[in-house]
Amino acid sequence: MSKKIIIAGGGTGGHIFPAIAIANALVAQDADIEILFVGATGKMEMEKVPQAGYHIEGISIAGFNRSSLWKNVSLPFKLLRSYFQVKKILKEFQPDAVIGVGGYSSLPVLRLAQAQGIPTFIHESNSFAGKANIYLSKKATRIFVATDGMQKFFPLDKIMITGNPVRKQIAYSTVTKLEGIEYFGLNNTLTTILVVGGSLGAKSINDAILEHLDQFERRHLQLIWQTGSNNADKYKNAAADKKNIWIGEFITDMEMAYAAADVVVSRAGAMAVTEICLQAKPAVFVPFPLAAEDHQTHNAMSLVNKDAALIVRDGDAKLQLASTCIQLAKDLEMRELFIKNCRSLALKDADIVIANEILKAIQ
């Protein structure tokens, strides 16, 4: 008889895309497996999961709002309502296992599943665990983590280091540097810096790059600059006449960008860090300072402490980011060290390893 599995969580691409990768790996192992996603109503998983071909149920859950405390007034009511919704979903779907990938919706789903004796699995993508996952870990069957040292958050005997599931087109990219450079219409003889800040954009990164555009040109460096949607026109206008810059709001084919890049400037979300390791790219991380538990700084430091990347604090970006990028771009020895150390940290096939482990545990 085929198995039924619920995958709960979302909120950001860093949770959703690994969840979809795990689902795909489960289906590849057993075509008859039935998968149901549970996410937060109104969040991006409600769009992205159906696009990937899976059914999703939405629940009325929200996280704690750190920036506006009065918005948390309705939180207890949403939590209570979500528990009734989850109870109904579990009763109707009757899952053999529940997987939590982080995000608001994973907490009530895994907690109720554990109360009913259903095997639960956690995937923690960051190097600093979230409070919900720490709480849920005590009764979890297995905990899949991206990096070592996670025993300070989770029971050691339940931990398995798998890395983070990554899109196949990035993990197994065969794009050459020349193909990447030509895709962006740039010069194959110049060192290339890829600047990314997420779909909305990272203001501190973008403003730091904007202020020093002439410096990159003078040092014979070229940029692939993903600005994100916020204030995109301002950045595009400033770079319009510069032949050494490709600029756009969003890069669809990230494998092309990674292939072209000699240096990457990025936030330090779990998936960005994982992709940079898999692509073995020297990087300067600018962690988002308001991330929960400052997990992006912890993600970045997991590479910095192993001589695999550099870090610039968000508040220092305006003064330090451009010079740090230029220094790394010009220092071939440092770049080669980072490439070597990134390769040693890269873990492929996390989705397959996780799927195998779950199916083995619920046979």
Buried (B, 14 or more C-beta within 10 A) or exposed (E): EEBBBBBBBBBBBBBBBBBBBBBBBBBEBEEEBBBBBBBBBEBBBBEBBEEBEBEBBBBBBBBEEEEEEEEBEEBEEBBEBBBEBBBEBBEEBEBBBBBBBBBBBBBBBBBBBBEEEBBBBBBBBBBBBBEBBBEBBEBBBBBBBBBEEBEEBBEEEBBEBBBBBBBEEBBEBEBEBEEBBEBBEBEEEBBBBBBBBBBEBBBBBBBBBBBBBEBBBEBEBBBBBBBBEBBBEEBBEBBEEBEBBBBBBBBEBBBBBBBBBBBBBBBBBBBBBBBBBBBBBBBBBBBBEEBBEEBBBBBBBBBBEBEBBBBBBBEBBBEBBBEBBBBBBBBEEBBEBBBEBBEEBBBEBBBBBBBBBBBEEBE
